[in-house]
């Protein structure tokens, strides 16, 4: 995770330096405006995801089996929240690694997801026993 952060900020700095060296102050202003626009787009997406998740019960999903089928390792927590349209029920302690969240459906099935460094590492489908 730290490497990606360093790479991102190095890319931003390189873009700004390149824009300033090639086009002067107007190029730097244009590149800065583009970066601000990119940040605003991500912020708007984040707020939309959180707004949709706020309208649903915590830890509820329509179908835990379908969620289990659609999950992929390495997906960020925000993408899983966007997919379920609900915040997960937190099972781990605050700040503990890995972070564990659970989503349940109406039939009693649930999916427990473990996130390491904000990325989905493992998940487990739990179904109620049939009589």
CNS distance restraints for C-alpha pairs under 8 A (distance, minus, plus):
assign (resid   1 and name CA) (resid   5 and name CA) 6.46 0.50 0.50
assign (resid   1 and name CA) (resid 117 and name CA) 6.74 0.50 0.50
assign (resid   2 and name CA) (resid   6 and name CA) 6.25 0.50 0.50
assign (resid   3 and name CA) (resid   7 and name CA) 6.06 0.50 0.50
assign (resid   4 and name CA) (resid   8 and name CA) 6.03 0.50 0.50
assign (resid   5 and name CA) (resid   9 and name CA) 6.30 0.50 0.50
assign (resid   6 and name CA) (resid  10 and name CA) 6.03 0.50 0.50
assign (resid   7 and name CA) (resid  11 and name CA) 6.10 0.50 0.50
assign (resid   8 and name CA) (resid  12 and name CA) 6.30 0.50 0.50
assign (resid   9 and name CA) (resid  13 and name CA) 6.14 0.50 0.50
assign (resid  10 and name CA) (resid  14 and name CA) 6.04 0.50 0.50
assign (resid  11 and name CA) (resid  15 and name CA) 6.06 0.50 0.50
assign (resid  12 and name CA) (resid  16 and name CA) 6.29 0.50 0.50
assign (resid  13 and name CA) (resid  17 and name CA) 6.11 0.50 0.50
assign (resid  14 and name CA) (resid  18 and name CA) 5.94 0.50 0.50
assign (resid  15 and name CA) (resid  19 and name CA) 6.01 0.50 0.50
assign (resid  15 and name CA) (resid  31 and name CA) 7.27 0.50 0.50
assign (resid  16 and name CA) (resid  20 and name CA) 6.13 0.50 0.50
assign (resid  16 and name CA) (resid  28 and name CA) 5.89 0.50 0.50
assign (resid  16 and name CA) (resid  31 and name CA) 6.28 0.50 0.50
assign (resid  16 and name CA) (resid  32 and name CA) 7.17 0.50 0.50
assign (resid  17 and name CA) (resid  21 and name CA) 6.05 0.50 0.50
assign (resid  17 and name CA) (resid  28 and name CA) 7.69 0.50 0.50
assign (resid  18 and name CA) (resid  22 and name CA) 6.02 0.50 0.50
assign (resid  19 and name CA) (resid  23 and name CA) 5.79 0.50 0.50
assign (resid  19 and name CA) (resid  24 and name CA) 6.97 0.50 0.50
assign (resid  19 and name CA) (resid  27 and name CA) 4.93 0.50 0.50
assign (resid  19 and name CA) (resid  28 and name CA) 5.24 0.50 0.50
assign (resid  19 and name CA) (resid  31 and name CA) 6.50 0.50 0.50
assign (resid  20 and name CA) (resid  24 and name CA) 4.40 0.50 0.50
assign (resid  20 and name CA) (resid  25 and name CA) 5.83 0.50 0.50
assign (resid  20 and name CA) (resid  26 and name CA) 7.69 0.50 0.50
assign (resid  20 and name CA) (resid  27 and name CA) 5.49 0.50 0.50
assign (resid  20 and name CA) (resid  28 and name CA) 4.75 0.50 0.50
assign (resid  22 and name CA) (resid  27 and name CA) 7.27 0.50 0.50
assign (resid  23 and name CA) (resid  27 and name CA) 4.61 0.50 0.50
assign (resid  23 and name CA) (resid  28 and name CA) 7.36 0.50 0.50
assign (resid  24 and name CA) (resid  28 and name CA) 6.43 0.50 0.50
assign (resid  25 and name CA) (resid  29 and name CA) 6.12 0.50 0.50
assign (resid  26 and name CA) (resid  30 and name CA) 6.11 0.50 0.50
assign (resid  27 and name CA) (resid  31 and name CA) 6.09 0.50 0.50
assign (resid  28 and name CA) (resid  32 and name CA) 6.01 0.50 0.50
assign (resid  29 and name CA) (resid  33 and name CA) 6.06 0.50 0.50
assign (resid  30 and name CA) (resid  34 and name CA) 6.22 0.50 0.50
assign (resid  31 and name CA) (resid  35 and name CA) 6.26 0.50 0.50
assign (resid  32 and name CA) (resid  36 and name CA) 6.21 0.50 0.50
assign (resid  33 and name CA) (resid  37 and name CA) 6.14 0.50 0.50
assign (resid  34 and name CA) (resid  38 and name CA) 6.22 0.50 0.50
assign (resid  35 and name CA) (resid  39 and name CA) 6.24 0.50 0.50
assign (resid  36 and name CA) (resid  40 and name CA) 6.16 0.50 0.50
assign (resid  37 and name CA) (resid  41 and name CA) 6.21 0.50 0.50
assign (resid  38 and name CA) (resid  42 and name CA) 6.44 0.50 0.50
assign (resid  39 and name CA) (resid  43 and name CA) 6.13 0.50 0.50
assign (resid  40 and name CA) (resid  44 and name CA) 6.01 0.50 0.50
assign (resid  41 and name CA) (resid  45 and name CA) 6.27 0.50 0.50
assign (resid  42 and name CA) (resid  46 and name CA) 6.15 0.50 0.50
assign (resid  43 and name CA) (resid  47 and name CA) 6.20 0.50 0.50
assign (resid  44 and name CA) (resid  48 and name CA) 6.18 0.50 0.50
assign (resid  45 and name CA) (resid  49 and name CA) 6.23 0.50 0.50
assign (resid  46 and name CA) (resid  50 and name CA) 6.22 0.50 0.50
assign (resid  46 and name CA) (resid  78 and name CA) 7.79 0.50 0.50
assign (resid  47 and name CA) (resid  51 and name CA) 5.97 0.50 0.50
assign (resid  48 and name CA) (resid  52 and name CA) 6.28 0.50 0.50
assign (resid  49 and name CA) (resid  53 and name CA) 6.18 0.50 0.50
assign (resid  49 and name CA) (resid  78 and name CA) 7.89 0.50 0.50
assign (resid  49 and name CA) (resid  81 and name CA) 7.31 0.50 0.50
assign (resid  49 and name CA) (resid  82 and name CA) 5.48 0.50 0.50
assign (resid  49 and name CA) (resid  85 and name CA) 7.18 0.50 0.50
assign (resid  50 and name CA) (resid  54 and name CA) 6.00 0.50 0.50
assign (resid  51 and name CA) (resid  55 and name CA) 6.83 0.50 0.50
assign (resid  52 and name CA) (resid  56 and name CA) 7.32 0.50 0.50
assign (resid  52 and name CA) (resid  85 and name CA) 5.96 0.50 0.50
assign (resid  52 and name CA) (resid  86 and name CA) 7.34 0.50 0.50
assign (resid  53 and name CA) (resid  81 and name CA) 7.24 0.50 0.50
assign (resid  53 and name CA) (resid  82 and name CA) 7.58 0.50 0.50
assign (resid  53 and name CA) (resid  85 and name CA) 4.81 0.50 0.50
assign (resid  53 and name CA) (resid  86 and name CA) 4.16 0.50 0.50
assign (resid  53 and name CA) (resid  87 and name CA) 5.86 0.50 0.50
assign (resid  54 and name CA) (resid  86 and name CA) 6.98 0.50 0.50
assign (resid  54 and name CA) (resid  87 and name CA) 7.62 0.50 0.50
assign (resid  55 and name CA) (resid  86 and name CA) 7.88 0.50 0.50
assign (resid  56 and name CA) (resid  60 and name CA) 7.28 0.50 0.50
assign (resid  56 and name CA) (resid  85 and name CA) 7.27 0.50 0.50
assign (resid  56 and name CA) (resid  86 and name CA) 5.67 0.50 0.50
assign (resid  57 and name CA) (resid  86 and name CA) 6.74 0.50 0.50
assign (resid  57 and name CA) (resid  87 and name CA) 7.78 0.50 0.50
assign (resid  58 and name CA) (resid  86 and name CA) 6.00 0.50 0.50
assign (resid  58 and name CA) (resid  87 and name CA) 5.18 0.50 0.50
assign (resid  58 and name CA) (resid  88 and name CA) 5.79 0.50 0.50
assign (resid  58 and name CA) (resid  89 and name CA) 5.91 0.50 0.50
assign (resid  59 and name CA) (resid  86 and name CA) 6.39 0.50 0.50
assign (resid  59 and name CA) (resid  87 and name CA) 5.81 0.50 0.50
assign (resid  59 and name CA) (resid  88 and name CA) 4.24 0.50 0.50
assign (resid  59 and name CA) (resid  89 and name CA) 4.54 0.50 0.50
assign (resid  59 and name CA) (resid 102 and name CA) 6.02 0.50 0.50
assign (resid  59 and name CA) (resid 103 and name CA) 4.28 0.50 0.50
assign (resid  59 and name CA) (resid 104 and name CA) 5.93 0.50 0.50
assign (resid  60 and name CA) (resid  86 and name CA) 6.42 0.50 0.50
assign (resid  60 and name CA) (resid  87 and name CA) 7.91 0.50 0.50
assign (resid  60 and name CA) (resid  88 and name CA) 7.42 0.50 0.50
assign (resid  60 and name CA) (resid 103 and name CA) 5.29 0.50 0.50
assign (resid  60 and name CA) (resid 104 and name CA) 4.99 0.50 0.50
assign (resid  60 and name CA) (resid 105 and name CA) 5.72 0.50 0.50
assign (resid  61 and name CA) (resid  67 and name CA) 7.98 0.50 0.50
assign (resid  61 and name CA) (resid  84 and name CA) 5.88 0.50 0.50
assign (resid  61 and name CA) (resid  85 and name CA) 7.59 0.50 0.50
assign (resid  61 and name CA) (resid  86 and name CA) 6.93 0.50 0.50
assign (resid  61 and name CA) (resid 103 and name CA) 5.96 0.50 0.50
assign (resid  61 and name CA) (resid 104 and name CA) 5.76 0.50 0.50
assign (resid  61 and name CA) (resid 105 and name CA) 5.10 0.50 0.50
assign (resid  62 and name CA) (resid  84 and name CA) 7.98 0.50 0.50
assign (resid  62 and name CA) (resid 105 and name CA) 5.51 0.50 0.50
assign (resid  62 and name CA) (resid 106 and name CA) 7.26 0.50 0.50
assign (resid  63 and name CA) (resid  67 and name CA) 6.35 0.50 0.50
assign (resid  63 and name CA) (resid 104 and name CA) 7.81 0.50 0.50
assign (resid  63 and name CA) (resid 105 and name CA) 5.45 0.50 0.50
assign (resid  63 and name CA) (resid 106 and name CA) 7.78 0.50 0.50
assign (resid  64 and name CA) (resid  68 and name CA) 6.08 0.50 0.50
assign (resid  64 and name CA) (resid 103 and name CA) 7.06 0.50 0.50
assign (resid  64 and name CA) (resid 104 and name CA) 6.18 0.50 0.50
assign (resid  64 and name CA) (resid 105 and name CA) 5.67 0.50 0.50
assign (resid  64 and name CA) (resid 109 and name CA) 5.92 0.50 0.50
assign (resid  64 and name CA) (resid 110 and name CA) 5.48 0.50 0.50
assign (resid  64 and name CA) (resid 111 and name CA) 5.94 0.50 0.50
assign (resid  64 and name CA) (resid 125 and name CA) 7.39 0.50 0.50
assign (resid  65 and name CA) (resid  69 and name CA) 6.36 0.50 0.50
assign (resid  65 and name CA) (resid 109 and name CA) 7.52 0.50 0.50
assign (resid  65 and name CA) (resid 111 and name CA) 7.96 0.50 0.50
assign (resid  65 and name CA) (resid 125 and name CA) 7.23 0.50 0.50
assign (resid  66 and name CA) (resid  70 and name CA) 6.28 0.50 0.50
assign (resid  67 and name CA) (resid  71 and name CA) 6.19 0.50 0.50
assign (resid  67 and name CA) (resid  84 and name CA) 7.35 0.50 0.50
assign (resid  67 and name CA) (resid 111 and name CA) 7.61 0.50 0.50
assign (resid  68 and name CA) (resid 111 and name CA) 6.64 0.50 0.50
assign (resid  68 and name CA) (resid 123 and name CA) 7.75 0.50 0.50
assign (resid  68 and name CA) (resid 124 and name CA) 7.67 0.50 0.50
assign (resid  68 and name CA) (resid 125 and name CA) 6.41 0.50 0.50
assign (resid  71 and name CA) (resid  75 and name CA) 7.94 0.50 0.50
assign (resid  71 and name CA) (resid  80 and name CA) 7.73 0.50 0.50
assign (resid  72 and name CA) (resid 120 and name CA) 7.46 0.50 0.50
assign (resid  73 and name CA) (resid 119 and name CA) 7.53 0.50 0.50
assign (resid  73 and name CA) (resid 120 and name CA) 5.21 0.50 0.50
assign (resid  73 and name CA) (resid 121 and name CA) 5.50 0.50 0.50
assign (resid  73 and name CA) (resid 122 and name CA) 6.88 0.50 0.50
assign (resid  74 and name CA) (resid 119 and name CA) 4.98 0.50 0.50
assign (resid  74 and name CA) (resid 120 and name CA) 4.88 0.50 0.50
assign (resid  74 and name CA) (resid 121 and name CA) 6.22 0.50 0.50
assign (resid  75 and name CA) (resid  79 and name CA) 6.40 0.50 0.50
assign (resid  75 and name CA) (resid  80 and name CA) 7.07 0.50 0.50
assign (resid  75 and name CA) (resid 119 and name CA) 5.33 0.50 0.50
assign (resid  75 and name CA) (resid 120 and name CA) 5.26 0.50 0.50
assign (resid  76 and name CA) (resid  80 and name CA) 6.70 0.50 0.50
assign (resid  76 and name CA) (resid 118 and name CA) 5.65 0.50 0.50
assign (resid  76 and name CA) (resid 119 and name CA) 4.42 0.50 0.50
assign (resid  76 and name CA) (resid 120 and name CA) 6.13 0.50 0.50
assign (resid  77 and name CA) (resid  81 and name CA) 6.23 0.50 0.50
assign (resid  77 and name CA) (resid 115 and name CA) 7.22 0.50 0.50
assign (resid  77 and name CA) (resid 118 and name CA) 5.83 0.50 0.50
assign (resid  77 and name CA) (resid 119 and name CA) 6.13 0.50 0.50
assign (resid  77 and name CA) (resid 120 and name CA) 6.80 0.50 0.50
assign (resid  78 and name CA) (resid  82 and name CA) 6.13 0.50 0.50
assign (resid  79 and name CA) (resid  83 and name CA) 6.10 0.50 0.50
assign (resid  80 and name CA) (resid  84 and name CA) 6.17 0.50 0.50
assign (resid  81 and name CA) (resid  85 and name CA) 5.58 0.50 0.50
assign (resid  81 and name CA) (resid  86 and name CA) 5.75 0.50 0.50
assign (resid  81 and name CA) (resid  87 and name CA) 5.85 0.50 0.50
assign (resid  81 and name CA) (resid  88 and name CA) 7.38 0.50 0.50
assign (resid  82 and name CA) (resid  86 and name CA) 7.40 0.50 0.50
assign (resid  88 and name CA) (resid 101 and name CA) 5.16 0.50 0.50
assign (resid  88 and name CA) (resid 102 and name CA) 5.36 0.50 0.50
assign (resid  88 and name CA) (resid 103 and name CA) 5.53 0.50 0.50
assign (resid  89 and name CA) (resid 101 and name CA) 5.23 0.50 0.50
assign (resid  89 and name CA) (resid 102 and name CA) 5.04 0.50 0.50
assign (resid  89 and name CA) (resid 103 and name CA) 6.43 0.50 0.50
assign (resid  90 and name CA) (resid  99 and name CA) 7.79 0.50 0.50
assign (resid  90 and name CA) (resid 100 and name CA) 6.09 0.50 0.50
assign (resid  90 and name CA) (resid 101 and name CA) 4.54 0.50 0.50
assign (resid  90 and name CA) (resid 102 and name CA) 6.59 0.50 0.50
assign (resid  91 and name CA) (resid  99 and name CA) 7.73 0.50 0.50
assign (resid  91 and name CA) (resid 100 and name CA) 5.32 0.50 0.50
assign (resid  91 and name CA) (resid 101 and name CA) 5.54 0.50 0.50
assign (resid  91 and name CA) (resid 102 and name CA) 7.04 0.50 0.50
assign (resid  92 and name CA) (resid  96 and name CA) 6.49 0.50 0.50
assign (resid  92 and name CA) (resid  98 and name CA) 7.69 0.50 0.50
assign (resid  92 and name CA) (resid  99 and name CA) 5.71 0.50 0.50
assign (resid  92 and name CA) (resid 100 and name CA) 5.23 0.50 0.50
assign (resid  92 and name CA) (resid 101 and name CA) 7.39 0.50 0.50
assign (resid  93 and name CA) (resid  99 and name CA) 7.77 0.50 0.50
assign (resid  95 and name CA) (resid  99 and name CA) 7.65 0.50 0.50
assign (resid  97 and name CA) (resid 115 and name CA) 7.74 0.50 0.50
assign (resid  97 and name CA) (resid 116 and name CA) 6.28 0.50 0.50
assign (resid  97 and name CA) (resid 117 and name CA) 7.70 0.50 0.50
assign (resid  98 and name CA) (resid 114 and name CA) 5.88 0.50 0.50
assign (resid  98 and name CA) (resid 115 and name CA) 5.44 0.50 0.50
assign (resid  98 and name CA) (resid 116 and name CA) 4.87 0.50 0.50
assign (resid  98 and name CA) (resid 117 and name CA) 7.56 0.50 0.50
assign (resid  99 and name CA) (resid 114 and name CA) 5.55 0.50 0.50
assign (resid  99 and name CA) (resid 115 and name CA) 5.03 0.50 0.50
assign (resid  99 and name CA) (resid 116 and name CA) 6.50 0.50 0.50
assign (resid  99 and name CA) (resid 118 and name CA) 7.97 0.50 0.50
assign (resid 100 and name CA) (resid 112 and name CA) 6.76 0.50 0.50
assign (resid 100 and name CA) (resid 113 and name CA) 5.54 0.50 0.50
assign (resid 100 and name CA) (resid 114 and name CA) 4.51 0.50 0.50
assign (resid 100 and name CA) (resid 115 and name CA) 6.34 0.50 0.50
assign (resid 101 and name CA) (resid 112 and name CA) 5.69 0.50 0.50
assign (resid 101 and name CA) (resid 113 and name CA) 5.34 0.50 0.50
assign (resid 101 and name CA) (resid 114 and name CA) 6.67 0.50 0.50
assign (resid 102 and name CA) (resid 110 and name CA) 6.68 0.50 0.50
assign (resid 102 and name CA) (resid 111 and name CA) 5.56 0.50 0.50
assign (resid 102 and name CA) (resid 112 and name CA) 4.28 0.50 0.50
assign (resid 102 and name CA) (resid 113 and name CA) 6.19 0.50 0.50
assign (resid 103 and name CA) (resid 110 and name CA) 5.50 0.50 0.50
assign (resid 103 and name CA) (resid 111 and name CA) 5.38 0.50 0.50
assign (resid 103 and name CA) (resid 112 and name CA) 6.61 0.50 0.50
assign (resid 104 and name CA) (resid 108 and name CA) 6.41 0.50 0.50
assign (resid 104 and name CA) (resid 109 and name CA) 5.76 0.50 0.50
assign (resid 104 and name CA) (resid 110 and name CA) 4.15 0.50 0.50
assign (resid 104 and name CA) (resid 111 and name CA) 6.54 0.50 0.50
assign (resid 105 and name CA) (resid 109 and name CA) 5.75 0.50 0.50
assign (resid 105 and name CA) (resid 110 and name CA) 6.36 0.50 0.50
assign (resid 108 and name CA) (resid 127 and name CA) 6.73 0.50 0.50
assign (resid 108 and name CA) (resid 128 and name CA) 6.07 0.50 0.50
assign (resid 109 and name CA) (resid 125 and name CA) 7.31 0.50 0.50
assign (resid 109 and name CA) (resid 126 and name CA) 5.63 0.50 0.50
assign (resid 109 and name CA) (resid 127 and name CA) 4.37 0.50 0.50
assign (resid 109 and name CA) (resid 128 and name CA) 6.04 0.50 0.50
assign (resid 110 and name CA) (resid 125 and name CA) 5.88 0.50 0.50
assign (resid 110 and name CA) (resid 126 and name CA) 5.22 0.50 0.50
assign (resid 110 and name CA) (resid 127 and name CA) 6.52 0.50 0.50
assign (resid 111 and name CA) (resid 123 and name CA) 6.66 0.50 0.50
assign (resid 111 and name CA) (resid 124 and name CA) 5.52 0.50 0.50
assign (resid 111 and name CA) (resid 125 and name CA) 4.54 0.50 0.50
assign (resid 111 and name CA) (resid 126 and name CA) 6.17 0.50 0.50
assign (resid 112 and name CA) (resid 123 and name CA) 5.43 0.50 0.50
assign (resid 112 and name CA) (resid 124 and name CA) 5.31 0.50 0.50
assign (resid 112 and name CA) (resid 125 and name CA) 6.67 0.50 0.50
assign (resid 112 and name CA) (resid 126 and name CA) 7.89 0.50 0.50
assign (resid 113 and name CA) (resid 120 and name CA) 6.94 0.50 0.50
assign (resid 113 and name CA) (resid 121 and name CA) 7.68 0.50 0.50
assign (resid 113 and name CA) (resid 122 and name CA) 5.91 0.50 0.50
assign (resid 113 and name CA) (resid 123 and name CA) 4.22 0.50 0.50
assign (resid 113 and name CA) (resid 124 and name CA) 6.63 0.50 0.50
assign (resid 114 and name CA) (resid 120 and name CA) 5.99 0.50 0.50
assign (resid 114 and name CA) (resid 121 and name CA) 5.71 0.50 0.50
assign (resid 114 and name CA) (resid 122 and name CA) 5.22 0.50 0.50
assign (resid 114 and name CA) (resid 123 and name CA) 6.03 0.50 0.50
assign (resid 115 and name CA) (resid 119 and name CA) 5.02 0.50 0.50
assign (resid 115 and name CA) (resid 120 and name CA) 4.41 0.50 0.50
assign (resid 115 and name CA) (resid 121 and name CA) 5.41 0.50 0.50
assign (resid 115 and name CA) (resid 122 and name CA) 7.24 0.50 0.50
assign (resid 116 and name CA) (resid 120 and name CA) 6.48 0.50 0.50
assign (resid 116 and name CA) (resid 121 and name CA) 6.08 0.50 0.50
